[in-house]
Amino acid sequence: CHGRPPRRATGCSAIACHATNRAILGTNVLAAAAIDRASIPRSLFEHCLLRRDELVTSPHILGELEEALQKPYFGVHAPCACAQQFLAIVREAAELVGPVSEIRGIAAHAADDSVIATAFDGK
């Protein structure tokens, strides 16, 4: 069995297996997935959309993604309508967890602590 470890089902001795993992894709991965259909980040995102893994996100990650997709670089590679459509797909497909726990000083970059907090809260 891949994914979460088996657990006993309530009220019986049967083993229930969860075939999916939970995945948190950071802002940079999601932004890259938005602009390059042939990229590894896009493959990861599509993997989650096909429900092979359950996509988890937070208000913080969504806010960063929306901000990133409005930057001039992304405007050249993903027109506004495409960026907004991608953002809508992320919002629809992902489980939103939050507000996220206060985790500080774990990641090499302080801004990435929120992604770790999302992983902790979305477990």
C-alpha positions as CSV (number, residue, x, y, z in Angstrom):
1,C,0.0,0.0,0.0
2,H,1.4,3.4,-0.9
3,G,0.4,6.6,0.8
4,R,-0.7,6.9,4.4
5,P,-0.1,3.9,6.6
6,P,-3.1,1.4,7.0
7,R,-5.4,2.0,9.9
8,R,-8.1,0.0,11.5
9,A,-11.5,0.8,10.3
10,T,-14.0,1.9,13.0
11,G,-16.1,-1.0,14.4
12,C,-14.4,-3.9,12.6
13,S,-11.0,-5.6,12.2
14,A,-10.6,-4.7,8.5
15,I,-7.6,-2.6,7.4
16,A,-8.5,0.6,5.5
17,C,-5.8,1.8,3.1
18,H,-5.6,5.4,1.9
19,A,-4.1,5.3,-1.6
20,T,-3.3,9.0,-1.7
21,N,-0.6,11.2,-0.2
22,R,-1.1,14.8,0.7
23,A,1.1,17.3,-1.2
24,I,1.9,20.9,-0.5
25,L,3.3,22.7,-3.5
26,G,5.0,26.0,-2.6
27,T,4.5,29.3,-4.4
28,N,7.5,28.9,-6.7
29,V,6.3,25.4,-7.8
30,L,2.8,26.6,-8.5
31,A,3.9,29.7,-10.3
32,A,6.3,27.6,-12.5
33,A,3.4,25.2,-13.2
34,A,1.2,28.1,-14.3
35,I,3.6,29.2,-17.1
36,D,5.3,26.0,-18.4
37,R,3.1,23.1,-19.4
38,A,6.2,21.0,-20.0
39,S,7.8,21.5,-16.6
40,I,8.3,19.2,-13.7
41,P,6.3,21.6,-11.5
42,R,3.4,21.3,-14.0
43,S,3.7,17.5,-13.9
44,L,3.5,17.6,-10.1
45,F,0.5,19.8,-10.2
46,E,-1.3,17.7,-12.8
47,H,-0.5,14.6,-10.7
48,C,-2.4,16.2,-7.8
49,L,-5.3,17.2,-10.1
50,L,-5.7,13.7,-11.2
51,R,-6.1,12.9,-7.4
52,R,-3.1,10.7,-7.2
53,D,-2.0,13.0,-4.4
54,E,-4.3,15.3,-2.5
55,L,-3.3,19.0,-2.9
56,V,-3.2,21.0,0.3
57,T,-2.6,24.8,0.4
58,S,-3.1,27.7,2.7
59,P,-4.3,31.3,2.5
60,H,-0.7,32.4,2.7
61,I,0.4,30.3,-0.3
62,L,-2.6,31.4,-2.3
63,G,-1.9,35.0,-1.6
64,E,1.8,34.7,-2.6
65,L,0.8,32.9,-5.8
66,E,-1.7,35.6,-6.7
67,E,0.9,38.3,-6.1
68,A,3.6,36.4,-8.1
69,L,1.3,35.9,-11.1
70,Q,0.7,39.6,-11.2
71,K,4.4,40.4,-11.6
72,P,5.6,41.5,-15.1
73,Y,7.6,38.3,-15.7
74,F,4.5,36.1,-15.4
75,G,2.5,38.6,-17.4
76,V,4.8,37.9,-20.4
77,H,4.5,34.1,-19.9
78,A,1.0,33.8,-18.7
79,P,-1.6,36.3,-19.8
80,C,-3.8,37.6,-17.0
81,A,-6.8,35.5,-18.0
82,C,-4.6,32.3,-17.9
83,A,-3.1,33.3,-14.6
84,Q,-6.5,33.9,-13.1
85,Q,-7.8,30.6,-14.5
86,F,-4.8,28.7,-13.0
87,L,-5.4,30.4,-9.6
88,A,-9.1,29.4,-9.7
89,I,-8.1,25.8,-10.5
90,V,-5.7,25.7,-7.5
91,R,-8.4,27.2,-5.2
92,E,-11.0,24.6,-6.5
93,A,-8.7,21.6,-6.4
94,A,-6.8,22.1,-3.1
95,E,-7.9,21.6,0.4
96,L,-7.4,24.9,2.3
97,V,-5.9,24.6,5.7
98,G,-5.6,27.6,7.9
99,P,-5.0,29.7,9.7
100,V,-1.7,27.9,9.8
101,S,0.2,27.2,13.0
102,E,2.8,29.7,14.1
103,I,6.1,28.1,13.1
104,R,9.2,30.2,13.1
105,G,13.0,29.6,12.6
106,I,12.7,26.2,10.9
107,A,13.2,27.0,7.2
108,A,16.4,28.5,5.8
109,H,14.3,31.4,4.7
110,A,11.8,32.8,7.2
111,A,9.2,33.3,4.5
112,D,9.2,29.5,3.9
113,D,8.2,28.8,7.5
114,S,4.5,29.2,6.4
115,V,4.9,26.4,3.9
116,I,6.2,24.1,6.7
117,A,3.3,25.3,8.9
118,T,0.9,24.4,6.1
119,A,2.4,20.9,5.9
120,F,2.1,20.5,9.7
121,D,-1.5,21.7,9.7
122,G,-2.4,19.7,6.6
123,K,-1.1,16.4,7.8
